[in-house]
Amino acid sequence: MKRLVGFLLLFPGIYSPLMAQTKATLTINNPSTMERVNAVVPVSWSNITAKYPKIDTANFKVINVLTKKEVPFQLERRGQASVQNLLVQVSVKAKGNIQLSVVPGKPATVVKKTYGRYVPERFDDFAWENDKVAFRMYGKALEARKDNAFGTDVWVKRTNKLVINDWYRINDYHRDNGDGMDYYSVGLTLGAGDIAPIVKDSIAFPLNYHHWKVLDNGPLRTTFELGYDAWNVAGKSVKVTKTISLDAGSHMNKIEAAYTYDGDVLPVAVGIVKRKEAGTILMDEKQGVMGYWEPQHGEDGVTGVATIVTAEKLSMGTDKSHLLTYTASNNKKPVVYYNGSAWSKANEITTAQAWFNYLNNFKKQLEQPLKVSVQ
């Protein structure tokens, strides 16, 4: 045994591959001047298995090297049979870094912080949420009803609990029973940041979504697809699939809207419905950030709504009902943007300025993402 140890010490190159089979080390660097708190960070699974080829997906844990504490994680599959990414939720100081170790062992149970589902018992809704916010989109069964609606709906929350199933079961979510409520009005509009083609300055709404597929469902990220049947847009047959993703701790969804049609460019707009009373508006065309701090809704408080469009070419404007960001779709290449909300009575973001600060910081974080290396 002593001879073996001495041999390994003399030839460390032989020892390193053996160690690489039993763990991997992740270094997460924050290049920005903003602290990242409880950020959900994707790490390529293929990069991990390259360093830790014998990892057992059912028997490993992630440890913060400095604190020795377990780090919550999720295996992201994006609808595939194989793992695509390891998602970890971490905090990293401005201009700082942390090291995580992926090692064998039974992990602690991760608290589920995101969730979404198809809701056949409520006219084909699709609803989703995290520990901050909740949303829904309207399905096929609602189309024949007088109360049909098109765009993204917001359910305001002031709890970190997941509430969707309880609210649908109780069926009393238009009143705040302590956790939040649904007072946001969508109607036949884009609501809180939906997207649609534009024809001669008019929105060409599709019917409601007819197909759905859950790709991942927590505990740290929920991702799903909503498919829309083809509809006529200025004589052109157009279809769209929206891939929507929500991370734990975030007020913003990521939307990837992939349009299919004959032709090169399809003008589209991302919009927020306006209210009759005065609210506070941010329209930063250069940054692609559009924020709206709605007027007070009686005793229900104030909803903040926003979109962030990442396209290189865009413009902003209004119509009778909406604040709009105009851009264009290239056939089968997704339009990527973000939409989200906040509620004054959640006591986290309570003013228009605080909401706009959150949005500007969110955009900066998109531009300077956390960087990951695997050893």
C-alpha positions in Angstrom: 0.0 0.0 0.0 2.8 2.4 0.9 4.5 1.7 -2.5 1.2 2.5 -4.3 0.8 5.8 -2.4 4.4 6.8 -3.1 3.9 5.9 -6.8 0.8 8.1 -7.1 2.6 11.0 -5.4 5.5 10.7 -7.8 3.2 10.6 -10.8 0.2 12.9 -10.1 -0.9 12.7 -13.7 -2.0 9.2 -13.1 -3.8 10.1 -9.9 -5.9 13.0 -11.4 -8.0 10.9 -13.8 -8.9 8.6 -11.0 -10.1 11.6 -8.9 -12.0 12.9 -11.9 -14.2 9.8 -11.9 -15.5 10.5 -8.4 -16.3 14.2 -8.5 -16.5 17.4 -10.6 -15.7 20.9 -9.4 -17.8 23.9 -10.7 -16.5 27.5 -10.5 -19.2 30.1 -11.0 -17.9 33.6 -11.6 -19.9 36.9 -11.4 -18.3 39.4 -13.9 -20.8 42.1 -13.0 -20.9 44.8 -10.3 -24.3 43.4 -9.0 -24.6 40.7 -6.5 -26.6 37.7 -7.8 -29.0 36.4 -5.2 -30.6 32.9 -5.5 -29.8 32.8 -9.3 -30.7 29.6 -11.2 -27.6 28.7 -13.2 -27.4 26.1 -16.0 -24.3 23.9 -16.2 -23.9 21.7 -19.3 -24.4 18.1 -18.3 -22.0 16.9 -21.0 -19.3 19.1 -19.4 -19.9 17.5 -16.1 -19.9 13.9 -17.4 -16.7 14.7 -19.3 -15.0 15.2 -15.9 -17.2 12.8 -13.9 -18.1 10.0 -16.3 -19.3 7.6 -13.7 -21.8 10.0 -12.1 -25.1 8.4 -11.0 -28.0 10.8 -11.7 -29.9 9.2 -8.8 -27.1 9.4 -6.3 -25.1 12.7 -6.3 -25.2 16.0 -4.4 -23.8 19.4 -4.9 -21.7 21.0 -2.1 -20.6 24.6 -1.6 -16.8 24.1 -1.1 -16.5 27.0 1.3 -19.6 26.5 3.5 -19.8 22.7 3.1 -23.6 23.1 2.7 -25.7 21.4 0.0 -26.8 23.5 -2.9 -30.3 22.9 -4.4 -30.3 21.5 -7.9 -32.4 20.2 -10.7 -31.7 18.0 -13.7 -33.1 19.8 -16.7 -34.1 17.7 -19.7 -35.9 20.2 -21.9 -38.4 17.4 -22.9 -35.6 15.0 -23.9 -34.9 11.6 -22.4 -31.4 12.5 -21.5 -30.2 15.3 -19.1 -29.3 18.5 -20.8 -28.2 20.7 -17.9 -27.6 20.7 -14.2 -29.5 23.7 -12.7 -28.1 25.0 -9.4 -29.5 27.9 -7.3 -26.7 30.0 -5.9 -25.8 33.5 -4.7 -22.6 35.1 -5.9 -21.1 38.4 -4.7 -20.4 41.2 -7.3 -17.1 40.5 -9.1 -16.9 37.3 -7.0 -17.0 33.6 -7.5 -18.0 30.4 -5.7 -16.9 26.8 -6.1 -19.2 23.8 -6.0 -18.3 20.2 -5.8 -20.4 17.5 -7.4 -19.9 14.3 -5.4 -21.5 10.9 -4.8 -24.2 10.7 -2.1 -27.9 10.9 -1.4 -29.0 14.6 -1.9 -31.3 16.4 0.4 -34.9 17.0 -0.8 -35.1 20.3 -2.8 -38.1 22.5 -1.9 -40.3 22.8 -5.1 -40.3 26.4 -6.1 -41.8 26.3 -9.6 -44.8 24.5 -11.0 -47.1 24.5 -14.0 -50.0 22.4 -15.4 -52.8 22.1 -17.9 -56.1 22.8 -16.2 -58.9 21.0 -18.0 -61.3 21.7 -15.2 -61.2 25.4 -16.0 -61.7 25.6 -19.7 -58.2 24.4 -20.7 -56.2 27.0 -18.9 -52.5 26.5 -18.6 -51.2 28.0 -15.3 -47.7 28.3 -13.9 -46.0 29.9 -10.9 -42.9 30.2 -8.8 -42.2 31.4 -5.3 -42.8 35.0 -6.4 -45.4 35.2 -9.2 -48.1 33.3 -11.1 -49.6 33.4 -14.6 -52.0 31.6 -16.9 -52.8 31.4 -20.6 -56.2 30.6 -22.1 -57.0 27.4 -23.9 -59.4 26.1 -26.6 -62.4 25.4 -24.4 -62.7 29.1 -23.5 -63.0 30.3 -27.2 -66.7 29.7 -27.5 -67.5 31.6 -24.3 -68.5 35.2 -23.8 -65.7 35.6 -21.3 -63.0 34.5 -23.8 -59.6 36.2 -23.4 -56.4 36.1 -25.4 -53.2 37.3 -23.6 -51.1 36.5 -20.6 -52.9 36.7 -17.3 -51.3 37.6 -14.0 -52.2 36.1 -10.6 -50.6 38.3 -7.8 -49.0 36.5 -4.9 -47.7 37.5 -1.5 -46.5 34.0 -0.4 -43.6 31.8 -1.4 -46.0 28.8 -1.4 -47.2 27.2 -4.6 -50.9 28.1 -4.8 -52.2 27.2 -8.2 -53.8 23.8 -7.3 -55.4 25.2 -4.1 -56.8 28.2 -5.9 -58.4 26.2 -8.6 -59.7 23.6 -6.1 -61.3 26.3 -3.9 -62.4 28.4 -6.9 -62.4 31.6 -5.0 -59.2 33.3 -6.3 -60.9 36.6 -7.3 -60.7 37.4 -3.6 -57.5 37.7 -1.5 -57.7 35.1 1.2 -54.2 35.9 2.4 -52.0 34.5 -0.3 -53.0 36.7 -3.2 -55.6 36.8 -5.9 -56.6 37.3 -9.6 -57.8 40.9 -10.2 -55.8 41.4 -13.5 -58.0 42.1 -16.5 -56.9 40.7 -19.9 -59.9 40.5 -22.2 -59.3 40.4 -25.9 -55.8 41.9 -25.6 -52.2 40.9 -25.2 -52.5 41.2 -21.4 -49.3 41.1 -19.5 -46.8 40.7 -22.3 -48.1 38.3 -25.0 -46.9 38.4 -28.6 -48.7 38.5 -32.0 -48.2 39.5 -35.6 -48.8 43.0 -36.8 -50.7 43.9 -40.0 -51.0 47.5 -41.0 -50.7 48.7 -37.3 -53.3 46.1 -36.2 -52.7 43.1 -34.0 -53.5 39.8 -35.7 -54.6 37.7 -32.8 -54.5 33.9 -33.1 -57.1 31.7 -31.4 -56.2 30.4 -28.0 -53.5 27.7 -27.6 -54.7 24.2 -28.6 -51.7 22.0 -27.8 -49.4 21.8 -24.7 -46.3 19.9 -23.5 -44.5 20.2 -20.2 -40.7 19.9 -20.8 -39.5 20.3 -17.1 -41.5 20.9 -14.0 -39.4 22.1 -11.1 -38.1 22.2 -8.5 -36.1 25.2 -9.8 -37.3 25.7 -13.3 -40.6 25.0 -15.1 -40.6 25.0 -18.9 -43.5 24.1 -21.2 -44.7 24.6 -24.8 -48.0 26.0 -26.0 -48.9 25.3 -29.6 -51.3 27.4 -31.7 -53.2 26.2 -34.8 -52.5 28.0 -38.1 -54.5 31.2 -38.7 -54.7 33.7 -41.5 -52.4 36.8 -41.3 -52.9 39.1 -44.3 -53.4 36.1 -46.6 -50.5 34.1 -45.1 -50.9 30.9 -43.0 -49.0 31.4 -39.7 -48.4 29.0 -36.8 -46.6 29.6 -33.6 -45.2 27.6 -30.7 -44.3 29.4 -27.5 -41.8 27.9 -25.1 -42.2 29.5 -21.7 -39.8 29.1 -18.9 -39.9 30.4 -15.3 -37.1 30.1 -12.7 -37.3 30.1 -8.9 -36.9 33.5 -7.4 -37.6 35.5 -10.6 -40.4 37.9 -11.5 -39.7 37.3 -15.3 -40.6 34.5 -17.7 -38.5 33.7 -20.7 -40.5 33.4 -23.9 -39.3 31.8 -27.1 -42.0 32.4 -29.8 -41.2 30.3 -33.0 -43.4 31.3 -36.0 -43.8 29.1 -39.1 -45.0 30.7 -42.3 -44.0 31.2 -46.0 -41.7 34.1 -46.4 -38.8 35.8 -44.8 -39.9 38.3 -42.3 -43.1 38.6 -40.2 -43.7 41.8 -38.2 -44.7 41.1 -34.6 -45.4 43.1 -31.4 -45.0 42.3 -27.7 -47.6 44.2 -25.7 -49.0 45.2 -22.3 -52.6 46.2 -22.0 -53.1 49.8 -20.7 -55.7 50.9 -18.1 -58.0 53.9 -18.4 -56.6 55.6 -15.3 -53.0 57.0 -15.4 -50.2 54.7 -14.5 -46.4 55.1 -14.6 -44.7 54.0 -17.8 -41.1 53.2 -18.8 -40.3 52.8 -22.5 -36.6 52.4 -23.0 -36.3 51.6 -26.7 -32.5 51.4 -26.6 -32.5 48.7 -23.9 -35.7 47.0 -25.1 -37.2 47.5 -21.6 -40.9 48.4 -21.3 -42.3 48.7 -17.8 -45.8 49.6 -16.5 -46.8 50.4 -12.9 -50.5 50.2 -13.2 -52.9 52.6 -11.5 -54.1 51.6 -8.0 -56.8 48.9 -8.1 -58.8 49.9 -5.1 -57.9 48.0 -2.0 -56.2 45.3 -4.2 -53.0 47.3 -4.6 -50.9 47.9 -7.7 -49.6 45.4 -10.3 -46.3 46.0 -12.1 -46.0 44.5 -15.6 -43.1 44.4 -18.0 -41.5 43.1 -21.1 -37.9 42.9 -22.2 -37.2 42.2 -25.9 -33.7 41.1 -26.8 -33.9 41.7 -30.5 -31.2 43.9 -32.1 -33.8 45.8 -34.2 -37.0 47.1 -32.4 -39.1 50.1 -31.8 -41.8 51.1 -29.3 -45.2 52.7 -29.5 -48.8 52.5 -28.4 -52.2 51.8 -29.9 -55.6 52.4 -28.3 -55.2 49.5 -25.9 -51.5 48.6 -25.5 -47.9 49.6 -24.9 -46.1 47.9 -27.7 -42.6 46.8 -28.6 -42.3 46.1 -32.4 -39.8 43.7 -33.8 -39.8 40.9 -36.5 -39.7 37.1 -36.7 -37.5 35.3 -39.1 -39.1 32.0 -40.2 -38.6 29.3 -37.6 -36.1 31.4 -35.6 -37.6 32.1 -32.2 -38.3 35.7 -31.1 -36.8 35.7 -27.6 -38.2 38.0 -24.9 -39.1 38.2 -21.3 -42.4 39.2 -19.5 -43.3 39.4 -15.9 -45.0 41.1 -13.0 -44.8 42.3 -9.4 -47.4 43.2 -6.8 -47.2 46.1 -4.3 -48.9 44.1 -1.5 -46.2 41.4 -1.7 -44.0 44.0 0.1 -40.9 43.4 -2.0 -41.4 45.7 -5.0 -43.8 48.5 -3.8 -43.2 51.5 -6.1 -42.8 52.2 -9.8 -39.2 53.2 -9.3 -38.4 49.9 -7.5 -40.1 48.0 -10.4 -38.1 49.8 -13.1 -34.9 49.4 -11.1 -35.6 45.6 -11.0 -36.1 45.6 -14.8 -33.0 47.5 -15.6 -30.9 45.2 -13.3 -32.5 42.2 -14.9 -31.5 43.4 -18.4 -27.9 44.0 -17.1 -27.8 40.5 -15.7 -28.9 39.2 -19.2 -26.0 41.0 -20.7 -23.5 39.8 -18.1 -24.5 36.3 -17.1 -22.8 34.2 -14.5 -19.9 32.2 -16.1 -19.4 28.5 -15.3 -16.3 26.4 -15.7 -16.1 22.7 -14.9 -12.9 20.9 -13.7 
